């Protein structure tokens, strides 16, 4: 009887060790999953020499009147995860202002609005890994007589909790 009790105690001890090992594995998997889901993209946008991020979302911008102006955009993912399937949307607050991204034909029905999305835009890797920005030119056509207006730049993506929203106060 004592021998049987000792054998049962050994079996219980082995089960306890197995359960402790399984618990440690589950805790590690939970920690890894929590870390993975906490990784998010974060964006910094540069227009000419002006930078935009979560702390600074508006700025003034002077452009030439009566001619097309090129605004070079650089977008940097300063987060820890890729920006998946981004959509870039630029809208002028005045309907007479033409706006378009390079490579995108101006929309005849809505010349004040331009969007880049789909196969023309790749996922944006974190800058810490790629050391590259996403770059595009935004063109603005301002007819004579146009007074100041705003351009909003919205960036949306599958894994961006809230859209990135920057406003440029433009003075021709």
ROSE-83557 format. One record per residue: residue number from 1; chain; residue in three letters; x, z, y of N, C-alpha, C in turn. Coordinates in Angstrom, 2 decimals, padded with zeros to 5 digits. Atoms other than C-alpha are relative to their C-alpha. Last residue first. Example, Ala and Ser with C-alpha at 12.3 -4.5 7.8 and 13.67 -1.06 7.14 Angstrom:
! ROSE-83557
num; chaine; residu; n.x; n.z; n.y; ca.x; ca.z; ca.y; c.x; c.z; c.y
2; A; SER; -000.82; -000.06; -001.19; 013.67; 007.14; -001.06; -000.77; 000.73; 001.09
1; A; ALA; 000.89; 000.00; -001.19; 012.30; 007.80; -004.50; 000.90; 000.00; 001.20
This chain:
! ROSE-83557
num; chaine; residu; n.x; n.z; n.y; ca.x; ca.z; ca.y; c.x; c.z; c.y
172; A; UNK; -000.60; 001.32; -000.25; -001.68; -052.62; 082.09; 000.61; -000.07; 001.39
171; A; UNK; 000.15; 000.38; -001.39; -002.14; -048.90; 081.38; 000.66; -001.35; 000.20
170; A; UNK; -000.73; 001.19; -000.44; -002.70; -047.98; 077.77; -000.34; -000.30; 001.46
169; A; UNK; 000.66; 000.27; -001.27; -003.64; -044.48; 076.58; 000.80; -001.12; 000.66
168; A; UNK; -000.92; 000.45; -001.05; -002.41; -044.59; 072.97; -000.85; -000.29; 001.24
167; A; UNK; 000.61; 000.69; -001.12; -004.45; -042.53; 070.50; 001.08; -000.34; 001.02
166; A; UNK; -000.81; -000.05; -001.22; -003.29; -041.42; 067.05; -000.69; -000.83; 001.08
165; A; UNK; 000.68; 000.58; -001.16; -005.42; -040.56; 064.03; 000.87; 000.19; 001.24
164; A; UNK; -000.92; -000.17; -001.12; -004.04; -039.88; 060.54; -000.62; -000.73; 001.17
163; A; UNK; -000.70; 001.15; -000.57; -007.03; -039.76; 058.23; 000.95; 000.41; 001.11
162; A; UNK; 000.69; 000.44; -001.21; -007.79; -036.47; 056.52; 000.76; -001.18; 000.58
161; A; UNK; 001.19; -000.83; -000.14; -006.91; -035.49; 052.96; -000.83; -000.37; 001.22
160; A; UNK; -000.17; -000.63; -001.30; -004.55; -038.43; 052.43; -001.29; 000.78; 000.28
159; A; UNK; -000.47; -001.38; 000.15; -004.49; -039.23; 048.72; 000.33; 000.67; 001.34
158; A; UNK; 000.67; -000.73; 001.09; -006.58; -042.39; 048.65; 000.37; 001.47; -000.02
157; A; UNK; -000.54; 000.28; 001.33; -005.27; -043.54; 052.02; -000.75; 000.84; -001.02
156; A; UNK; 000.73; -000.66; 001.08; -006.28; -043.73; 055.67; 000.66; -000.37; -001.32
155; A; UNK; -000.61; 000.30; 001.30; -004.27; -044.52; 058.77; -000.73; 000.82; -001.03
154; A; UNK; 000.41; -000.86; 001.11; -006.08; -044.70; 062.09; 000.69; -000.47; -001.26
153; A; UNK; -000.61; 000.41; 001.26; -004.52; -046.14; 065.23; -000.40; 001.03; -001.05
152; A; UNK; -000.08; -001.03; 001.04; -006.57; -045.85; 068.37; 000.61; -000.63; -001.24
151; A; UNK; -000.14; 000.59; 001.33; -005.87; -048.02; 071.38; 000.08; 001.16; -000.97
150; A; UNK; -000.65; -000.70; 001.10; -007.19; -046.73; 074.67; 000.14; -000.91; -001.20
149; A; UNK; 000.81; -000.10; 001.21; -007.99; -048.52; 077.91; 000.80; 000.78; -001.04
148; A; UNK; -000.56; -000.77; 001.11; -006.73; -048.91; 081.47; -001.00; 000.11; -001.16
147; A; UNK; -000.58; -001.28; -000.43; -008.15; -051.64; 083.64; 000.50; 000.74; -001.23
146; A; UNK; 000.26; -001.11; 000.91; -008.64; -055.25; 082.63; 000.68; 001.26; 000.54
145; A; UNK; 001.12; -000.81; -000.47; -008.75; -057.65; 085.55; -000.32; 001.18; -000.89
144; A; UNK; -000.14; -000.46; -001.38; -006.57; -060.19; 083.81; -001.26; 000.76; 000.41
143; A; UNK; 000.40; 000.97; -001.02; -007.00; -060.34; 080.04; 000.15; 000.58; 001.41
142; A; UNK; 000.78; -000.64; -001.06; -004.95; -057.99; 077.86; -000.37; -001.06; 001.04
141; A; UNK; 000.25; 000.99; -001.04; -003.70; -059.33; 074.53; -000.94; 000.61; 001.03
140; A; UNK; 001.10; -000.33; -000.90; -002.19; -056.67; 072.27; -000.08; -001.09; 001.06
139; A; UNK; 000.03; 000.82; -001.21; -000.01; -057.37; 069.26; -001.25; 000.33; 000.79
138; A; UNK; 001.38; 000.03; -000.48; 000.77; -054.71; 066.67; 000.04; -000.77; 001.31
137; A; UNK; 000.19; 000.22; -001.42; 004.02; -055.33; 064.85; -001.49; -000.03; 000.29
136; A; UNK; 000.90; 001.10; -000.33; 004.66; -053.81; 061.47; -000.04; -000.14; 001.51
135; A; UNK; -000.08; 000.57; -001.34; 007.14; -051.47; 059.84; -000.96; -001.17; 000.14
134; A; UNK; 000.86; 001.19; 000.05; 006.84; -049.08; 056.93; -000.03; -000.53; 001.41
133; A; UNK; 001.27; -000.08; -000.71; 009.83; -046.79; 057.16; -000.83; -001.21; -000.37
132; A; UNK; 000.57; 001.17; -000.67; 012.65; -046.56; 054.64; -001.31; 000.36; 000.68
131; A; UNK; -000.75; 000.20; -001.24; 014.99; -043.82; 053.39; -000.48; -001.23; 000.75
130; A; UNK; -000.20; 001.42; -000.26; 013.24; -044.26; 050.01; 000.92; -000.29; 001.19
129; A; UNK; -000.41; 000.76; 001.19; 013.41; -040.76; 048.52; 000.39; -001.43; 000.35
128; A; UNK; -001.11; -000.71; 000.64; 013.33; -038.44; 051.55; 000.51; -000.74; -001.23
127; A; UNK; -001.26; 000.40; -000.64; 011.21; -041.03; 053.35; 001.20; 000.66; -000.66
126; A; UNK; -000.56; -001.00; -000.92; 008.39; -040.39; 050.89; 001.35; -000.48; 000.54
125; A; UNK; -000.73; -001.08; 000.66; 007.13; -043.66; 049.39; 000.46; 001.04; 001.02
124; A; UNK; -001.11; -000.44; -000.84; 004.54; -045.76; 051.20; 000.65; 001.22; -000.64
123; A; UNK; -000.05; -001.46; -000.13; 002.30; -047.63; 048.79; 001.25; 000.38; 000.79
122; A; UNK; -000.45; -000.74; 001.17; 002.32; -051.36; 049.49; -000.10; 001.51; 000.24
121; A; UNK; -000.61; -001.28; -000.36; 000.25; -053.19; 052.09; 000.35; 000.76; -001.27
120; A; UNK; -001.04; 000.22; -001.00; -000.56; -056.89; 051.78; 000.74; 001.27; 000.37
119; A; UNK; -001.25; 000.44; 000.61; -002.40; -056.33; 048.50; 001.13; -000.22; 000.99
118; A; UNK; -000.01; 000.80; 001.23; -005.15; -054.32; 050.15; 001.38; -000.37; -000.47
117; A; UNK; 000.32; -000.75; 001.22; -005.13; -053.16; 053.74; 000.16; -000.93; -001.19
116; A; UNK; -000.91; 000.40; 001.08; -004.25; -054.11; 057.30; -000.32; 000.85; -001.21
115; A; UNK; -000.22; -000.87; 001.16; -007.03; -053.90; 059.88; 000.99; -000.64; -000.96
114; A; UNK; -000.81; 000.65; 001.03; -007.57; -055.25; 063.37; 000.29; 001.00; -001.11
113; A; UNK; -000.17; -000.79; 001.21; -010.18; -054.49; 066.07; 000.84; -000.78; -001.01
112; A; UNK; -000.53; -001.29; -000.41; -010.59; -055.65; 069.70; 000.34; 000.89; -001.19
111; A; UNK; -001.43; 000.16; -000.33; -011.03; -059.27; 068.60; 000.68; 001.31; 000.40
110; A; UNK; -000.43; -001.31; -000.51; -014.28; -058.34; 066.83; 001.49; -000.07; 000.36
109; A; UNK; 001.20; -000.78; -000.33; -016.19; -061.56; 066.10; 000.34; 001.35; 000.61
108; A; UNK; 000.72; 000.65; -001.11; -013.11; -063.82; 066.29; -001.23; 000.79; 000.42
107; A; UNK; 001.40; 000.12; 000.39; -011.00; -061.45; 064.18; -000.78; -000.57; 001.19
106; A; UNK; 000.95; -000.77; -000.81; -007.37; -062.06; 065.06; -001.42; -000.29; -000.44
105; A; UNK; 000.67; 000.80; -001.02; -005.49; -063.55; 062.11; -000.93; 000.88; 000.82
104; A; UNK; 001.45; -000.08; 000.13; -003.37; -060.98; 060.31; -000.61; -000.82; 001.14
103; A; UNK; 000.42; 000.53; 001.29; 000.34; -061.67; 059.72; -001.50; 000.05; -000.22
102; A; UNK; -000.70; 001.22; 000.38; 001.39; -059.41; 062.56; -000.46; -000.44; -001.38
101; A; UNK; -001.27; -000.26; 000.67; -001.33; -056.88; 063.32; 000.67; -001.32; -000.32
100; A; UNK; -000.19; 000.46; 001.38; -004.02; -057.78; 065.81; 001.38; 000.40; -000.52
99; A; UNK; -000.98; -000.82; 000.70; -005.55; -056.68; 069.12; 000.11; -000.51; -001.43
98; A; UNK; -000.29; 000.51; 001.34; -007.46; -058.61; 071.76; 001.09; 000.84; -000.65
97; A; UNK; -001.41; -000.08; 000.38; -008.82; -056.66; 074.71; 000.16; -000.52; -001.43
96; A; UNK; -000.67; 001.22; -000.45; -012.25; -057.82; 075.91; 001.48; -000.02; -000.35
95; A; UNK; 000.30; 001.13; 000.87; -014.01; -055.20; 073.78; 000.69; -001.30; 000.43
94; A; UNK; 000.65; 001.04; -000.82; -012.34; -052.30; 075.56; -000.16; -001.24; -000.85
93; A; UNK; 001.26; -000.54; -000.52; -011.63; -049.22; 073.41; -000.75; -001.00; 000.88
92; A; UNK; -000.08; -000.16; -001.46; -009.01; -051.10; 071.40; -001.37; 000.47; 000.50
91; A; UNK; 001.19; 000.38; -000.76; -009.04; -050.52; 067.65; 000.25; 000.26; 001.47
90; A; UNK; -000.26; -000.14; -001.43; -006.18; -050.39; 065.14; -001.22; -000.52; 000.75
89; A; UNK; 001.06; 000.52; -000.86; -006.85; -049.74; 061.44; 000.36; 000.28; 001.45
88; A; UNK; -000.38; -000.17; -001.40; -004.16; -049.27; 058.80; -001.05; -000.69; 000.86
87; A; UNK; 000.78; 000.90; -000.84; -005.34; -048.76; 055.21; 000.39; 000.33; 001.44
86; A; UNK; 000.32; -000.27; -001.40; -002.97; -047.16; 052.74; -000.82; -001.10; 000.65
85; A; UNK; 000.94; 000.99; -000.49; -003.23; -047.65; 048.98; -000.40; 000.25; 001.46
84; A; UNK; 000.59; 000.98; 000.92; -001.41; -044.49; 047.93; -001.06; -000.86; 000.67
83; A; UNK; 001.29; 000.30; -000.63; 000.89; -042.64; 050.37; -000.61; -001.15; -000.79
82; A; UNK; 000.25; 001.34; -000.52; 003.65; -041.39; 048.10; -001.37; -000.09; 000.65
81; A; UNK; 000.69; 000.88; 000.94; 004.16; -037.63; 047.72; -000.20; -001.37; 000.66
80; A; UNK; -000.66; -000.09; 001.30; 006.47; -035.06; 049.33; -000.65; -000.87; -001.06
79; A; UNK; 000.53; -000.93; 001.00; 005.65; -035.67; 052.96; 000.76; -000.06; -001.30
78; A; UNK; -000.89; -001.16; 000.02; 007.65; -037.28; 055.77; -000.48; 001.06; -001.00
77; A; UNK; 000.64; -001.02; 000.83; 006.05; -040.68; 055.18; 000.98; 001.16; -000.12
76; A; UNK; -000.88; -000.71; 000.93; 007.37; -042.75; 058.06; -000.82; 001.05; -000.74
75; A; UNK; 000.73; -001.10; 000.60; 005.41; -045.36; 059.99; 000.87; 000.59; -001.09
74; A; UNK; -000.73; -000.49; 001.17; 007.21; -047.65; 062.37; -000.75; 001.21; -000.51
73; A; UNK; 000.42; -001.24; 000.65; 005.15; -049.73; 064.77; 000.95; 000.32; -001.14
72; A; UNK; -000.56; -000.23; 001.34; 006.58; -052.36; 067.12; -000.41; 001.37; -000.52
71; A; UNK; -000.29; -001.43; 000.16; 004.16; -053.07; 069.98; 000.57; 000.22; -001.40
70; A; UNK; -000.32; -000.41; 001.36; 004.22; -056.75; 070.97; 000.36; 001.48; 000.00
69; A; UNK; -001.05; -001.01; 000.09; 002.49; -057.63; 074.22; 000.18; 000.40; -001.46
68; A; UNK; -000.03; -000.69; 001.29; 000.51; -060.82; 074.80; 001.19; 000.95; -000.04
67; A; UNK; -000.79; 000.65; 001.04; 000.13; -061.75; 078.44; -000.03; 000.85; -001.27
66; A; UNK; 000.13; 001.45; 000.06; -002.11; -061.17; 081.44; 000.93; -000.68; -001.01
65; A; UNK; 001.33; 000.59; -000.13; -001.04; -057.57; 082.03; 000.11; -001.51; -000.12
64; A; UNK; 000.16; 001.06; -001.00; 002.21; -056.18; 080.73; -001.41; -000.54; -000.02
63; A; UNK; -000.24; 001.34; 000.52; 002.14; -052.87; 078.84; -000.22; -001.01; 001.12
62; A; UNK; 000.13; 001.03; -001.02; 002.45; -049.19; 079.71; 000.31; -001.35; -000.62
61; A; UNK; -000.73; 001.20; 000.36; 001.78; -046.56; 077.03; -000.25; -001.03; 001.09
60; A; UNK; 000.20; 001.13; -000.89; 000.60; -042.98; 077.42; 000.88; -001.17; -000.40
59; A; UNK; -001.10; 000.29; -000.90; 000.52; -040.59; 074.50; -000.39; -001.16; 000.89
58; A; UNK; 000.32; 000.90; -001.11; -001.85; -038.94; 072.08; 001.23; -000.20; 000.87
57; A; UNK; 000.83; 001.12; 000.44; -001.52; -037.38; 068.59; -000.37; -000.95; 001.13
56; A; UNK; 000.16; 000.85; -001.17; 001.29; -034.88; 068.99; -000.75; -001.26; -000.41
55; A; UNK; -000.05; -000.80; -001.23; 001.46; -031.92; 066.60; -000.24; -000.81; 001.26
54; A; UNK; 001.13; -000.92; -000.04; 000.31; -033.72; 063.44; -000.05; 000.80; 001.30
53; A; UNK; 000.11; -000.74; 001.26; 002.72; -036.56; 064.19; -001.16; 000.97; 000.13
52; A; UNK; 001.27; -000.68; 000.21; 003.28; -039.22; 066.84; 000.06; 000.70; -001.34
51; A; UNK; 000.33; -000.40; 001.36; 006.60; -040.55; 068.13; -001.31; 000.79; 000.00
50; A; UNK; 000.92; -001.14; 000.04; 007.19; -042.56; 071.28; -000.34; 000.33; -001.44
49; A; UNK; -000.79; -001.24; 000.05; 010.26; -044.79; 071.58; -000.86; 001.25; -000.08
48; A; UNK; -001.14; 000.10; -000.89; 008.53; -048.08; 070.67; 000.80; 001.30; -000.11
47; A; UNK; 000.35; 001.22; -000.75; 005.56; -046.85; 068.71; 001.02; -000.08; 001.13
46; A; UNK; -000.83; 000.29; -001.17; 006.67; -044.33; 066.07; -000.47; -001.32; 000.60
45; A; UNK; 000.14; 001.37; -000.48; 004.29; -042.79; 063.57; 000.83; -000.15; 001.26
44; A; UNK; -000.50; 000.04; -001.37; 005.01; -039.67; 061.53; -000.04; -001.47; 000.39
43; A; UNK; -000.44; 001.18; -000.73; 002.97; -039.17; 058.40; 000.56; 000.33; 001.37
42; A; UNK; 000.15; -000.38; -001.41; 002.50; -036.53; 055.75; 000.63; -001.12; 000.81
41; A; UNK; -000.70; 000.77; -001.01; 001.96; -037.40; 052.08; -000.27; 000.60; 001.39
40; A; UNK; 000.84; 000.87; -000.82; 000.89; -034.59; 049.83; 000.88; -000.87; 000.90
39; A; UNK; -000.80; 001.03; -000.67; 002.42; -032.55; 047.03; -000.93; -000.96; 000.72
38; A; UNK; -000.24; -000.43; -001.38; 000.13; -029.59; 046.30; 000.86; -001.01; 000.77
37; A; UNK; 001.18; 000.23; -000.83; -001.29; -031.32; 043.22; 000.21; 000.45; 001.44
36; A; UNK; 000.29; 001.44; -000.11; 002.14; -031.62; 041.62; -001.18; -000.25; 000.92
35; A; UNK; -001.03; 000.59; -000.86; 003.08; -027.98; 042.36; -000.29; -001.49; 000.22
34; A; UNK; 000.27; -000.48; -001.36; -000.19; -026.71; 040.89; 000.99; -000.58; 000.99
33; A; UNK; 001.18; 000.71; -000.48; 000.35; -028.92; 037.84; -000.36; 000.44; 001.42
32; A; UNK; -000.39; 001.38; -000.27; 003.89; -027.59; 037.36; -001.18; -000.81; 000.55
31; A; UNK; -000.85; 000.01; -001.18; 002.73; -023.97; 037.69; 000.40; -001.42; 000.39
30; A; UNK; 000.86; -000.28; -001.14; -000.11; -024.52; 035.22; 000.80; -000.04; 001.29
29; A; UNK; 000.78; 001.22; -000.23; 002.28; -026.12; 032.73; -000.92; 000.16; 001.20
28; A; UNK; -000.92; 000.99; -000.56; 004.66; -023.15; 033.13; -000.73; -001.31; 000.29
27; A; UNK; -000.28; -000.40; -001.38; 001.82; -020.68; 032.60; 000.93; -000.99; 000.69
26; A; UNK; 001.19; 000.28; -000.81; 000.66; -022.56; 029.52; 000.22; 000.37; 001.47
25; A; UNK; 000.10; 001.45; -000.14; 004.18; -022.51; 028.06; -001.19; -000.38; 000.88
24; A; UNK; -001.07; 000.39; -000.91; 004.56; -018.77; 028.73; -000.03; -001.51; 000.24
23; A; UNK; 000.39; -000.43; -001.33; 001.17; -018.14; 027.10; 001.05; -000.43; 001.04
22; A; UNK; 001.05; 000.92; -000.45; 002.15; -020.18; 024.05; -000.46; 000.34; 001.41
21; A; UNK; -000.65; 001.28; -000.27; 005.41; -018.21; 023.71; -001.02; -001.03; 000.50
20; A; UNK; -000.77; -000.17; -001.23; 003.53; -014.91; 024.04; 000.69; -001.31; 000.39
19; A; UNK; 000.94; -000.01; -001.12; 001.00; -016.08; 021.43; 000.73; 000.17; 001.34
18; A; UNK; 000.51; 001.37; -000.16; 003.78; -016.99; 018.99; -000.94; -000.07; 001.20
17; A; UNK; -001.10; 000.77; -000.57; 005.48; -013.60; 019.53; -000.44; -001.45; 000.26
16; A; UNK; -000.17; -000.44; -001.37; 002.18; -011.80; 018.93; 001.10; -000.81; 000.70
15; A; UNK; 001.12; 000.56; -000.77; 001.51; -013.85; 015.82; 000.13; 000.36; 001.48
14; A; UNK; -000.28; 001.43; -000.14; 005.00; -012.94; 014.50; -001.11; -000.69; 000.81
13; A; UNK; -001.10; 000.12; -000.95; 004.33; -009.26; 015.19; 000.36; -001.46; 000.24
12; A; UNK; 000.56; -000.26; -001.34; 000.96; -009.48; 013.43; 001.07; -000.13; 001.08
11; A; UNK; 000.84; 001.17; -000.33; 002.60; -011.10; 010.39; -000.59; 000.16; 001.40
10; A; UNK; -000.91; 001.11; -000.28; 005.30; -008.41; 010.36; -000.78; -001.24; 000.41
9; A; UNK; -000.60; -000.29; -001.31; 002.64; -005.66; 010.61; 000.95; -001.11; 000.40
8; A; UNK; 001.02; 000.32; -001.00; 000.71; -007.25; 007.72; 000.54; 000.24; 001.42
7; A; UNK; 000.14; 001.46; -000.03; 003.86; -007.23; 005.61; -001.01; -000.42; 001.07
6; A; UNK; -001.20; 000.52; -000.66; 004.55; -003.57; 006.49; -000.08; -001.52; 000.13
5; A; UNK; 000.13; -000.31; -001.43; 000.95; -002.61; 005.65; 001.20; -000.54; 000.77
4; A; UNK; 001.00; 000.93; -000.54; 001.25; -004.37; 002.29; -000.16; 000.22; 001.50
3; A; UNK; -000.65; 001.31; -000.04; 004.47; -002.46; 001.49; -000.96; -001.03; 000.60
2; A; UNK; -000.92; -000.04; -001.13; 002.82; 000.83; 002.41; 000.66; -001.36; 000.16
1; A; UNK; 000.81; 000.00; -001.18; 000.00; 000.00; 000.00; 000.86; 000.00; 001.26
